[in-house]
Amino acid sequence: MVARGSERFADIFEELLVELPARVRGGQARLSEQALAALRALIEQLNLVTREDFDELELRVAQLEHRLRLLEQGEPRL
């Protein structure tokens, strides 16, 4: 957005108003991506369990509990 010699202040201001929303959205997207990347790095560094990991382990425990119940009841394995 460089002012050309014959452009008036109003023309420059109008151009800025047209471009500003797109620039703000782009800046927000970059900031969000950076924040998310930093958060993921922190989670990994602290060795925290993600929701995906937790859900996977919860499913595995439920499957093992089901198998154990079947064995305790003496039912044939599938």
Beta strands, then each sheet from edge to edge (+ up, - down):
end
